[in-house]
Amino acid sequence: MAFKLGSNGRNKIRTPDNTTFFKNKGETPIFRKQLEGGTLAEANMDGSIYIDSRVKPGSKKFHKIIKHELSHKEDIETGRAAYGDDWVMWEDCIYFRKEVDGVKVIDGPNGRWPEGDENHPWEAKAINAEKQ
């Protein structure tokens, strides 16, 4: 699925909390907001995506991030993945989030790795989607 940001601004809306809202052709709500801890984007359980407001819309980085998060969104919609504040579900198994020495980690199927690490299978899949 391609994400194309038009130059005429018709797909950009200001919301009451002053975040910027985009919709791609697949009607995925994409909200730009300041994210914490170096996070560039998040796929949400409600089907929306947050992308950090410091990422330039339309840039190569922006498109790469959208492809990554759309992969997570697809996994959520198909029931392959889910998450909460303290856990991640992947293929019907629950893995817990922790903080170890100030680093947020997940004890996943391939061991303990930082959140977002490519050694988590859900991240490996999304990283592969960036290249398509």
PyMOL commands that set and color helices and strands:
alter all, ss='L'
color gray80, all
select helices_A, chain A and resi 60-77+121-130
alter helices_A, ss='H'
color red, helices_A
select strands_A, chain A and resi 12-14+20-23+29-33+41-43+49-52+81-84+87-90+93-100+103-108+111-114
alter strands_A, ss='S'
color yellow, strands_A
deselect
rebuild
show_as cartoon
